């Protein structure tokens, strides 16, 4: 079967899935490759942590800015156009980063990558949810999530065997190839129905005042606190205890858990007829895993892979949360809200990465206890926030704010 024989609706789904595969592959390159580019740029071992932190800071700053800009444009200009625009932007940044021989230029291109990465998933999810009927929404979102798992697994596996520049070039080329699907896909009819209406006026300030939006942001933070914490676990704790795990190995275990979570949580929500209950279960379960990790994992090292699988499983609740976001907001704010919730969540990694060492130095001087304390605080807030949201499971998306 050629692409011309695939119904446009399903070709659009495949395109959104491939775009997220490439998104996850690209965003995780600095995490799995870490020191390789920096050593080539001439940094000493003592300078690596700060140099890595700068890369992640500017990448996530780009994600935050891109979420605002592309999210607003998607609710004005259309989902499909902005989906391909975002893919094009991070394709350029990734390819150029792989060709860079100067650290500061490289950091600049990671900022550009962040701009493009910011909106791709949120816009893709909104587009797919609007063109598929309610009863198929969960399966369509599940497909995109599984493509993300494949991207995470690929980057972790390939990082062990390939030169870092080659991986950046592969990431950029894959993203460019997605552009070939442009002419076989189509725009959301739900969006087209309001495109030229006066109520299709998007104000980020109106959204920022919305209580639902604030609750959803608080609800997504646990996943990204875990992500920030993994940086310190990989950099300091594993080395301190001389454990035989590296960053790419941890990501592989996390990816396996994510794969199980994407499938399992989708069906759990369907069984419970509630995404809110699923998110609540996941946050509580992640808190339990974090407690076990902090108190016992290094006395029993074989528990670490099991905990990584479990945390990956429960952290994948973000797709249920983003679906909740789409079901909470009308067509004229849906892309901006979904993109911003995800973008702010991703960007919070930088804030947590700054907060963790400050809190550790001021209070515990022990990263495990520092992370556990922050987990209790942030997870508790998230549990309260998600339960302030009204359940709108499988709501018809043909409405406006």
C-alpha positions in Angstrom: 0.0 0.0 0.0 1.4 3.4 -1.0 0.8 6.6 1.0 -1.7 7.7 -1.7 -3.8 4.6 -0.8 -3.9 5.4 3.0 -6.9 7.4 4.0 -5.9 11.0 4.8 -7.2 10.7 8.4 -4.8 7.8 9.1 -1.9 9.3 7.2 -2.3 12.4 9.4 -2.2 10.1 12.5 1.0 8.4 11.1 2.6 11.8 10.5 1.8 13.0 14.0 3.2 9.8 15.4 6.4 10.0 13.4 6.8 13.6 14.4 6.6 12.7 18.1 9.1 9.9 17.5 11.5 12.4 16.1 10.7 14.9 18.9 11.6 12.4 21.6 14.7 11.3 19.8 15.8 14.9 19.5 15.0 16.2 22.9 16.8 13.3 24.6 20.1 13.6 22.7 21.7 15.9 25.3 20.6 13.5 28.1 22.0 10.3 26.6 25.1 11.8 24.9 25.9 14.2 27.8 29.7 14.5 27.8 30.7 13.4 24.2 30.0 16.7 22.4 31.5 18.7 25.3 34.8 16.8 25.5 35.1 17.4 21.8 34.5 21.1 22.3 37.4 21.1 24.7 35.8 21.1 28.2 37.6 19.5 31.1 35.9 17.0 33.4 35.3 19.6 36.1 33.6 21.9 33.6 31.2 19.3 32.2 28.3 19.7 34.7 28.0 23.5 34.1 28.4 23.1 30.3 25.6 20.5 30.2 23.4 22.6 32.4 23.7 25.5 30.0 22.7 23.3 27.1 19.6 22.1 28.9 18.7 25.5 30.2 18.6 27.1 26.7 16.9 24.1 25.2 14.1 24.3 27.7 14.0 28.1 27.5 13.3 27.6 23.8 10.6 25.1 24.7 8.8 27.6 26.9 9.0 30.4 24.4 8.0 28.1 21.5 5.0 26.7 23.5 3.6 30.2 23.7 4.3 31.4 20.2 3.4 28.2 18.3 0.4 27.4 20.6 -1.2 30.8 19.9 -0.5 30.5 16.2 -2.1 27.0 16.0 -5.3 28.3 17.4 -5.3 31.1 14.8 -3.6 29.7 11.7 -4.4 26.0 12.0 -3.0 22.8 13.6 -1.5 21.2 10.5 0.5 24.2 9.3 2.1 24.7 12.7 2.8 21.0 13.1 5.0 21.0 10.1 6.5 24.4 11.0 7.6 23.1 14.3 9.1 19.9 12.8 10.9 22.0 10.2 12.4 24.3 13.0 13.8 21.6 15.1 15.0 19.7 12.1 17.2 22.7 11.1 18.4 23.1 14.7 19.3 19.4 15.1 21.2 19.1 11.8 23.1 22.4 12.4 23.9 21.2 16.0 25.5 18.1 14.6 27.7 20.2 12.3 28.7 22.7 14.9 32.3 23.0 16.1 31.8 25.8 18.6 30.1 25.3 22.0 28.2 28.6 22.0 26.9 28.1 18.5 25.9 24.5 19.5 24.0 26.0 22.5 22.3 28.5 20.2 21.0 25.7 18.0 19.7 23.7 21.0 17.6 26.8 21.8 16.3 26.7 18.2 15.6 23.0 18.7 13.6 23.8 21.8 11.5 26.4 19.9 10.4 23.7 17.5 10.0 20.9 20.0 7.7 22.9 22.2 4.6 22.7 20.1 4.8 19.6 18.1 3.3 17.1 20.6 0.5 19.4 21.8 -0.5 20.4 18.3 -0.3 16.8 17.0 -2.5 15.5 19.8 -5.1 18.3 19.3 -5.2 17.7 15.5 -5.6 13.9 15.9 -8.2 14.2 18.7 -10.3 16.6 16.5 -10.2 14.5 13.4 -11.0 11.1 15.1 -14.3 10.3 16.7 -14.6 10.3 20.5 -14.6 6.5 20.7 -11.3 6.3 18.9 -9.6 9.2 20.6 -7.8 7.1 23.2 -6.4 4.7 20.7 -5.2 7.5 18.4 -3.4 9.2 21.4 -2.0 5.8 22.4 -0.4 5.3 18.9 1.3 8.7 19.2 2.5 7.8 22.7 4.0 4.5 21.5 5.8 6.2 18.7 7.4 8.4 21.4 8.5 5.3 23.3 10.1 4.0 20.1 12.0 7.3 19.8 13.2 7.1 23.4 14.3 3.5 23.0 16.1 4.2 19.7 18.1 7.2 21.0 19.2 5.2 24.2 20.2 2.1 22.1 22.0 4.0 19.3 23.9 6.2 21.7 26.0 3.2 22.8 27.2 2.5 19.3 27.3 5.7 17.2 29.4 8.9 17.1 27.4 11.8 18.6 27.5 13.9 15.4 26.0 11.1 13.4 23.1 10.8 15.8 22.3 14.5 15.5 22.4 14.2 11.7 20.1 11.2 11.8 17.7 13.0 14.1 17.6 16.0 11.7 17.2 13.9 8.6 14.4 11.8 10.1 12.6 15.1 10.9 13.0 16.4 7.4 11.6 13.2 5.9 8.4 13.7 7.9 7.9 16.8 5.8 7.2 14.5 2.8 3.9 13.6 4.3 2.7 17.2 4.2 0.6 16.9 1.0 -1.3 13.7 2.1 -2.6 15.1 5.4 -5.5 17.4 6.2 -6.7 20.0 8.7 -9.2 19.5 11.5 -12.8 20.3 10.4 -13.5 21.4 14.0 -10.9 24.1 13.7 -11.9 25.1 10.2 -15.5 25.6 11.4 -14.4 28.5 13.6 -11.3 29.7 11.8 -12.8 33.0 10.6 -15.1 33.7 13.5 -14.6 36.6 15.9 -14.4 34.2 18.8 -11.2 32.7 17.3 -9.2 35.4 19.2 -6.6 33.9 21.4 -5.3 35.7 24.5 -2.6 34.0 26.6 -3.5 36.3 29.5 -7.1 35.0 29.4 -5.7 31.5 29.6 -3.2 32.3 32.4 -6.1 33.5 34.6 -8.0 30.2 34.1 -8.0 28.0 37.2 -8.3 24.8 35.2 -5.1 25.7 33.3 -3.2 26.3 36.6 -4.4 23.0 38.0 -3.3 21.1 34.9 0.2 22.6 35.1 0.6 21.6 38.8 -0.6 18.1 37.9 2.1 17.5 35.2 5.0 18.6 37.4 5.8 15.3 39.1 6.9 13.7 35.9 9.4 16.5 35.3 10.7 16.5 38.9 11.5 12.9 38.3 13.3 13.8 35.1 15.3 16.5 36.8 16.1 14.2 39.7 17.4 11.6 37.3 20.2 14.0 36.2 21.5 14.1 39.8 21.1 10.4 40.3 23.1 9.8 37.1 25.7 12.4 37.8 26.4 12.0 41.5 24.6 9.1 43.2 25.4 6.3 40.8 29.1 7.3 40.9 29.1 7.7 44.6 27.8 4.1 45.1 29.9 2.7 42.3 26.8 1.2 40.6 27.0 -0.5 37.2 24.3 1.6 35.5 24.8 4.5 33.1 22.4 7.1 31.8 21.5 5.3 28.6 20.8 2.0 30.6 18.5 3.9 33.0 16.6 5.4 30.0 16.2 1.9 28.5 14.5 0.7 31.7 12.4 3.8 31.9 11.4 3.4 28.3 10.2 -0.2 28.9 8.1 1.1 31.7 6.7 3.9 29.5 5.8 1.4 26.9 3.8 -0.6 29.4 2.3 2.6 30.8 1.1 4.0 27.5 -0.9 0.8 26.9 -2.0 0.0 30.4 -3.0 3.5 31.4 -5.1 4.0 28.3 -7.1 0.9 29.0 -7.3 1.7 32.8 -8.9 5.1 31.9 -11.3 3.3 29.6 -12.2 0.8 32.3 -12.6 3.5 35.0 -14.3 5.9 32.6 -12.1 8.5 34.2 -8.7 9.9 33.2 -8.6 11.9 36.5 -8.6 8.7 38.6 -5.9 7.2 36.4 -3.7 10.3 36.9 -4.3 10.2 40.7 -3.3 6.5 40.9 -0.1 7.2 39.0 1.0 10.2 41.1 0.5 8.1 44.3 2.3 5.2 42.8 5.2 7.4 41.7 5.5 8.7 45.3 5.7 5.1 46.6 8.4 4.3 44.1 10.4 7.4 45.0 10.2 6.6 48.7 11.5 3.0 48.1 14.3 4.4 45.8 15.5 6.9 48.4 15.4 4.5 51.4 16.4 1.2 50.0 17.7 1.1 46.4 21.4 1.3 47.1 21.2 -1.3 49.8 19.6 -3.6 47.2 21.0 -2.5 43.8 18.9 -5.0 41.8 15.9 -2.9 42.7 17.0 0.0 40.6 16.0 -1.4 37.2 12.7 -2.5 38.6 12.0 1.0 40.1 13.0 2.6 36.8 10.5 0.4 34.9 7.8 1.2 37.5 8.5 5.0 37.5 8.5 5.0 33.6 5.1 3.2 33.7 3.5 5.7 36.1 5.2 8.8 34.6 3.5 8.1 31.3 0.3 9.5 32.8 1.2 12.7 31.0 -0.7 11.5 27.9 -3.9 11.0 30.0 -3.3 14.5 31.4 -2.9 16.1 28.0 -6.0 14.4 26.9 -7.8 15.9 29.9 -6.4 19.3 28.8 -7.9 18.9 25.3 -11.2 17.9 26.8 -11.3 20.9 29.2 -10.7 23.7 26.6 -12.7 24.8 23.6 -11.4 24.7 20.0 -10.2 28.4 20.1 -7.9 27.7 23.1 -7.3 23.9 22.9 -3.9 24.0 21.1 -2.5 26.8 23.2 -3.6 25.2 26.5 -2.3 21.7 25.5 1.0 23.0 24.2 1.6 25.3 27.2 0.8 22.6 29.8 3.3 20.3 28.1 5.8 23.1 27.4 5.8 24.5 30.9 6.0 20.9 32.3 9.1 20.2 30.1 10.6 23.6 31.0 10.2 23.0 34.7 13.1 20.5 34.4 15.4 23.6 34.4 13.8 25.1 37.5 14.0 21.8 39.4 17.6 21.3 38.3 18.5 24.6 39.8 16.3 24.1 42.9 17.5 20.6 43.8 21.2 21.5 44.5 20.2 24.7 46.3 17.8 22.8 48.6 20.3 20.0 49.1 23.0 22.4 50.2 20.7 24.3 52.5 19.0 21.4 54.2 20.2 17.8 53.7 23.5 17.6 51.9 22.1 14.2 50.7 20.6 14.1 47.2 18.4 11.1 48.0 16.7 12.8 50.9 16.5 16.1 49.1 14.7 14.5 46.1 12.4 12.6 48.4 11.4 15.7 50.3 10.7 17.6 47.0 8.7 14.6 45.7 6.5 14.7 48.8 5.8 18.5 48.3 5.3 18.5 44.5 3.4 15.2 44.4 1.1 16.4 47.2 0.3 19.6 45.4 -0.3 17.7 42.1 -2.7 15.3 43.9 -4.7 18.2 45.2 -4.7 20.0 41.8 -5.9 17.1 39.7 -8.8 16.6 42.0 -10.0 20.2 41.4 -10.6 19.4 37.7 -14.1 18.4 36.5 -14.1 15.0 34.8 -15.0 15.3 31.1 -14.1 11.8 29.9 -14.4 11.5 26.1 -16.2 14.8 25.8 -17.3 16.0 22.3 -14.6 18.5 21.2 -17.0 20.7 19.1 -17.2 23.7 21.5 -15.5 27.0 22.1 -14.5 29.1 25.1 
